[in-house]
Amino acid sequence: MPSPFPGMNPYLETVLWHDFHERFLPAAAAQLTAQVRPRYRVLIDENVYVHDLPPEERRLLGRPGLSVIRGQDARIRGEAVGVLEAPAHVLLPAQDVESLSYIRILDRDGRDLVAVVELLSPTNKRAGDHRAQYLGKRSQVLQGPAHLVEIDLLRGGAPMPMENRPACMFSVLVSRADRRPEADFWPIGLRDRLPTIPVPLRLGEPDARLDLRAVLDRIYDESGYEDFLYLHEPDPPLADADAEWARTFLPAVASD
């Protein structure tokens, strides 16, 4: 069963987002692979974001892999062993590690990166280490020879930096390497149908096409989201008029 909303489902921007994100990239990759093989490879890779937890959330990491015998009883095969007593003990902070998939399209030989397809995550749009890491990677792609397709289906958080950005809830950016700094931009409203977008390949070759609505419907159907997605209100909350509009699409199971 497809998602009941004509466009992006606002109920997905909750604790379910990571699951949706990790289902979205394989579904998108399968759609693209069918169009570009055998001339290109469509591969799924991971962005890994790491930062230390705040002091109040820190905990001791790790456990000993060896047993150390201390003091005068420390003997191995009858030989004395030096005492391994440290002069001090410290605590190591835990680290928050998040892995998020993205798509790389390479030429058939796998030597040249042709395009990168990213689906933004909440951590990309919140101020902090993760956003800084993503912006650094984004800058590297934009300065290189590969195209960038950046899909933002999140209402919350700050949008990616760009000039002349139209006001919108969701968006798609397609930055063609041969046209920078100019880029194509799709502003998408809550009530708009998700578009089919181009994914550029090598210069002179026709673009691949990514049907965002088809990807969303496939994930919604295969994941069984309908059984539990509507137990809570959207987060961030919708404006009153939008919330009233959204409730008209909720399936009967949401009120059971």
N, C-alpha and C positions, 0 to 999 in steps of 0.2 A: 504494500500500500504506500503511495507517495505521501510526502508531507502535506498537511492540509492547507498550508499557507501558500499564497501565490509566489512569494519570494523567499527570502531567508526566514527561517523559523526562529523567532526571538526567544523561545524557551530553551534553545540550545546553549545560550551563553550563561551557563551555570557550571556546576562541578562536572558536568558531562563534557565540557569542551575538549579536554585532552583526549577522551575517547573518540569524539567526533573528528578531531584533528588527525589522529592516527589512522582513522578509517578513510578520511578524505583523500589523503595522498596516494594510497594504493589504487583507489577507485579512479582518481584522475590519471594516474600513470597508465592504467590499463586502457583507458579511453584514448590516450595519446599514442601508446605503443601500436595500437591497431592501425593508426594512420601513418606512422613514420617508419615502421620497420620495412625493409632491413637496412635502410640508409642510416638510421640513428639508433642509439641506445637510450632508453628511458630508464633511469636508475633512481632508486630511493636512497637517500643518505640522511644523516642526522646532524642537526645542530645541537651541541651540548653546552648548556648554560650552567655555570658553577659560581656560587658565592657563599660566603660564610653566613651562618645563621646569626641573628642578633644575640647579644650576651645572655639574655634570659632564656633562650632556647638551646643554648649550647649543652652538649653532653659528652661524656667520655667516649672516644672512638676506639674500636679494635679490641682484640683480646690476645693474650700471649700465645705464641705458637710453640714455645719451649718452656719446659719446667727448669727453673734454676734452683740449685741446692745451695743454701747459704751457710756461712759460718764454718765451724770446725768439722761439720759432717760432710763437707763437700769433698768427695773422693770419687774418682773414676778410675777403675782398674788399679786401685792402690796408689794413684798419683794425686798429689795435691792440686786443687784447682783454685785460681785466684778468685777472691770475693768480688762479685759484680754489684756492689752497692753504689747507687748514684747519689751524688751530693744533694740533689733536689728532685722534686716530682712536679710535673706540670700537666695541665689538661689541654687536649687538642680540641679546637672547635669543630663541631659538625659542619658539613657543607651541604647546601641545598643543590642537588644536581637534577636538571630537567633535560630530557632528550626530546627533541621535536623533529619530525621528519620534514624533508623537503625533496623536490625533484630536480635531478640534473639530467639534461639532455646532451649527449655527446655524439660526436660523429661515429661512424661504424667502427673505426679502429680504436676508438676510446682515447684518442690523443687530445682532441680539442673540445673544450666545453662550449656548447652552442647556446644553451639557455638554462636559466634557473627559474623554477616555479616555487614560490613561497606562499603558504597560508599563514597569516599572522596569528600569533597567540596572545593572550592577555599579558604575558610577561614581556612581550615585545612592545606593548603599548603603555606600560606603566613605567614611571621614572625609576631608575635604578640600574644595577649591574647588567641585568639581562637585556634591557633596552640598549644600553651602551654597546654590549657585545654584538647585538643584532645590527645596530647602525654601522658598526665597524665592518662587519661582513658585507652589508649592503653597499657600503662605500667602495669596497674592493671590487664587487661585481660591476658597479656603475662605472668604475674607472677602467674596466677590462673590456675584452672583445665579446663577451657573452651578453645576450639579451636577459632582461629581468621581467618576470611576471609576478606581481605582488597582489595577493588577494586578501582583502580585509572584510571579513564577515562579522566583525565585532562592533557593537555600539559603544562599549566602554573603552576608556583609555584615550590617550592622545594619538592622533593620526601621525603617519610618517611625515618627515619634513619635505615640503615642496612648495613652490610658489604658485599663486593663482588657483589654489585648490577650491573647487566648488563645495558649498556646504552639502553634506550628505551623511546618512547613517552608515552605509557600507560603500565599498569602492573596489575597483580593480585598476591597477597601474600596469601598463605595458611599456617598458622602456626598451626601445630597439637600439642596439649598439651603434648603428650607423646614423641615428637621428639625434643623439644626445647633444645638448641637454634637454631638448624637447621630448616629451613622452605623451602617450595616449592615456586618457583617463576616463573611466566609467563611473560616474556618481550613481549610487543606487539607494532608493528610499525603502522604507520598511514595507510599503505596499507594492513595490515594483517587482516584476518578475526577474529572477536571476538571469543574466544574459549568457549567451554563448560568446566566448572571448577568443581572440587569436593568440596563438603561441608561436612566435617567430622562429624560423629555422635559418638555414644559410641564406645569404643574400641571393636573390633571384629565384628562390624556391618558394612555393606557396606555403602559407602559414598552416600549421595544424590548428584544430578548433577544439576548445574545451567547453562543453555544455555544463555549466555550473548547476543548473536546475536538475539535470539528469543525475549528476553525481550526488547531490543532496537527496534526491528521491531514492536512489539505490541504497545509500547508507541508512536512511530512515526506515526503509523496509527491512533490510537485513539485520539491523540491530535490535528491532523490537522496541524502539524508543517510545512508541505510542503507549506502551503498557505502564510507563512510570514517569514520562517526561513532564506531565502536566500536574504533578502533585504539588508543585510550588510555583509561585509567580515568577515572571522573568526577572533576571538580575543582570544589569541594572533595571530598575522599574521603568515601565513604559509611561508616557504621558497619559492622562485620563482618556482622551479621545482615542489614542492608539490602543490602550488597554481594552477599552470597550469594543473596538473593532476586532482585536485579536481574539477575544472570547467567542466571537461568532464562528470561528474556525475550529474550536476545540472539539475533538471527537467525544462520543458518548462515554468512552471508557474513563475520561478525565473526571467525570462526576460520580463514578461508581464507588 
